[in-house]
């Protein structure tokens, strides 16, 4: 995934409130890859519906200002998705992802696996004042558990680009990872 480079070992960054976050550094860039996991009190089908619908995804990830599909090919289990995210104190970022997914029926429900990688040439032209992200690779895995619960895991590596310091970028990706699982837990467990 991501820029070629040697990956350091996974380290625990946080483990509280049912959300475990691990990071490992890309030796070439200094940027963290994140792995976040947790158990969510809802079936995989319900969580999947929220994650893959652009409107509800923006609701659970409020720093995502825009998310839309450019094309959808359900039979191929592929789409291209354009997203624009808040830059906070720095410029907004945007990118277009090629997204693929699999579905596997099992004893406790459907296991979903979704992967993404940058394919900016399939999206809109760059916008003035918005930094175009050139590296963003990751996956979600939703594994059904007994009693209608889901084991959720996201693996993500993004190079935010622009003049953003690596330290700030690393904090931003950790926060985004924890926010996603935390938002899903709040949505389905309160």
C-alpha positions as CSV (number, residue, x, y, z in Angstrom):
1,X,0.0,0.0,0.0
2,X,1.0,3.6,-0.6
3,X,4.4,4.9,-1.3
4,X,7.1,2.4,-1.6
5,X,9.1,2.2,1.6
6,X,9.9,0.1,4.5
7,X,7.2,-0.2,7.1
8,X,8.1,-0.1,10.8
9,X,6.4,-2.4,13.3
10,X,2.8,-1.8,14.4
11,X,2.5,0.1,17.7
12,X,-0.5,0.6,19.9
13,X,-1.6,4.3,19.8
14,X,-4.8,4.0,21.7
15,X,-7.1,1.4,23.2
16,X,-10.1,2.7,25.0
17,X,-13.9,2.8,24.8
18,X,-13.9,-0.3,22.6
19,X,-11.7,1.3,19.9
20,X,-8.2,0.1,19.3
21,X,-5.9,2.2,17.2
22,X,-2.5,1.0,15.9
23,X,0.0,2.9,13.8
24,X,3.1,2.1,11.8
25,X,5.4,4.5,10.1
26,X,6.5,4.5,6.5
27,X,10.3,4.8,6.8
28,X,10.5,6.8,3.6
29,X,7.8,9.4,4.3
30,X,7.4,9.4,8.1
31,X,3.7,9.2,7.6
32,X,1.6,6.8,9.7
33,X,-0.5,4.0,8.3
34,X,-3.4,3.4,10.7
35,X,-5.3,0.2,11.7
36,X,-8.4,0.8,13.8
37,X,-10.8,-1.8,15.0
38,X,-13.7,-2.3,17.3
39,X,-16.9,-4.2,17.9
40,X,-20.1,-2.4,16.9
41,X,-23.5,-3.4,18.2
42,X,-25.2,-3.9,14.9
43,X,-25.3,-6.3,12.0
44,X,-22.9,-5.9,9.1
45,X,-25.7,-5.2,6.6
46,X,-26.8,-2.1,8.6
47,X,-23.3,-0.7,9.0
48,X,-22.5,-1.4,5.4
49,X,-25.5,0.7,4.3
50,X,-24.3,3.7,6.3
51,X,-20.7,3.5,5.2
52,X,-21.4,3.2,1.4
53,X,-24.1,5.8,1.1
54,X,-22.4,9.2,0.5
55,X,-24.9,11.2,2.5
56,X,-24.8,9.1,5.6
57,X,-21.0,8.7,5.3
58,X,-20.7,12.5,5.5
59,X,-22.9,12.5,8.6
60,X,-20.7,10.0,10.5
61,X,-17.5,11.7,9.2
62,X,-18.3,15.4,9.5
63,X,-14.8,16.4,8.2
64,X,-15.9,14.9,4.9
65,X,-17.4,17.9,3.1
66,X,-18.4,16.1,0.0
67,X,-18.6,12.4,-1.1
68,X,-20.2,11.3,-4.4
69,X,-20.0,8.4,-6.7
70,X,-18.8,9.1,-10.2
71,X,-19.8,5.8,-11.6
72,X,-21.2,2.7,-10.1
73,X,-20.8,-0.8,-11.4
74,X,-22.6,-3.1,-8.9
75,X,-22.1,-6.2,-11.0
76,X,-18.4,-5.6,-11.1
77,X,-18.5,-4.5,-7.4
78,X,-16.6,-1.4,-8.3
79,X,-17.1,2.4,-8.3
80,X,-15.2,5.6,-8.4
81,X,-15.8,8.0,-5.5
82,X,-14.8,11.6,-5.3
83,X,-14.3,13.1,-1.8
84,X,-13.4,16.5,-0.4
85,X,-12.3,16.8,3.2
86,X,-11.9,19.7,5.6
87,X,-8.3,20.8,6.0
88,X,-9.1,22.4,9.4
89,X,-6.5,25.1,9.8
90,X,-4.9,24.3,6.4
91,X,-6.3,23.8,2.9
92,X,-9.0,21.4,2.1
93,X,-8.0,18.1,0.4
94,X,-9.7,16.1,-2.3
95,X,-9.2,12.9,-4.3
96,X,-11.0,10.3,-6.4
97,X,-10.8,6.7,-5.3
98,X,-11.3,3.5,-7.2
99,X,-13.3,1.3,-4.8
100,X,-13.8,-2.4,-5.0
101,X,-15.7,-4.7,-2.7
102,X,-16.5,-8.3,-1.9
103,X,-19.4,-9.9,0.0
104,X,-19.3,-13.3,1.6
105,X,-22.3,-14.9,3.2
106,X,-21.6,-16.8,6.4
107,X,-23.2,-18.3,9.5
108,X,-23.8,-15.0,11.3
109,X,-24.4,-12.8,8.3
110,X,-22.5,-11.2,5.4
111,X,-18.8,-10.3,5.6
112,X,-18.0,-7.2,3.6
113,X,-14.5,-6.1,2.5
114,X,-14.0,-2.8,0.7
115,X,-10.7,-1.6,-0.7
116,X,-9.7,1.8,-2.2
117,X,-6.8,3.4,-4.0
118,X,-6.3,6.8,-5.7
119,X,-7.4,7.1,-9.3
120,X,-7.7,10.9,-9.6
121,X,-7.8,10.8,-13.4
122,X,-11.4,9.4,-13.1
123,X,-12.6,12.4,-11.1
124,X,-13.1,16.1,-11.5
125,X,-10.3,18.5,-12.3
126,X,-8.4,20.0,-9.4
127,X,-10.1,22.9,-7.6
128,X,-8.3,26.2,-6.8
129,X,-7.3,26.3,-3.1
130,X,-7.8,22.5,-2.6
131,X,-4.8,20.2,-2.3
132,X,-5.1,17.1,-4.5
133,X,-4.1,14.0,-2.6
134,X,-2.0,11.6,-4.6
135,X,-1.7,8.6,-2.3
136,X,-4.6,7.1,-0.4
137,X,-5.0,3.4,0.0
138,X,-7.0,1.4,2.5
139,X,-9.8,-1.0,3.3
140,X,-12.7,-1.7,5.6
141,X,-13.6,-5.2,6.8
142,X,-16.9,-5.9,8.4
143,X,-17.1,-9.4,9.9
144,X,-20.4,-10.6,11.4
145,X,-20.3,-11.9,14.9
146,X,-22.9,-13.7,17.0
147,X,-25.8,-11.7,18.5
148,X,-26.0,-9.4,15.5
149,X,-22.7,-7.6,16.2
150,X,-19.9,-6.7,13.9
151,X,-16.1,-6.7,14.1
152,X,-15.0,-3.6,12.2
153,X,-11.5,-3.0,11.0
154,X,-10.1,-0.1,8.8
155,X,-6.6,-0.1,7.4
156,X,-5.6,3.3,5.9
157,X,-2.6,5.1,4.5
158,X,-2.9,8.6,3.1
159,X,-0.3,11.2,2.3
160,X,-2.2,14.5,2.8
161,X,0.3,16.5,0.7
162,X,0.7,20.3,0.5
163,X,2.8,22.0,3.2
164,X,1.3,20.0,6.1
165,X,3.9,18.9,8.6
166,X,4.2,15.2,9.0
167,X,3.5,15.5,12.8
168,X,0.1,17.3,12.1
169,X,-0.7,14.8,9.3
170,X,0.0,11.9,11.6
171,X,-2.3,13.3,14.2
172,X,-5.0,14.0,11.7
173,X,-5.1,10.4,10.3
174,X,-5.2,9.0,13.9
175,X,-8.1,11.3,14.8
176,X,-10.0,10.4,11.6
177,X,-9.6,6.6,12.3
178,X,-10.8,6.9,15.9
179,X,-13.6,9.2,14.8
180,X,-15.0,6.7,12.3
181,X,-15.3,3.8,14.7
182,X,-16.5,6.1,17.5
183,X,-19.2,7.6,15.2
184,X,-20.4,4.1,14.2
185,X,-20.5,2.9,17.8
186,X,-22.5,6.0,18.8
187,X,-24.9,5.7,15.8
188,X,-25.7,2.0,16.5
189,X,-25.3,1.7,20.2
190,X,-27.1,4.8,21.7
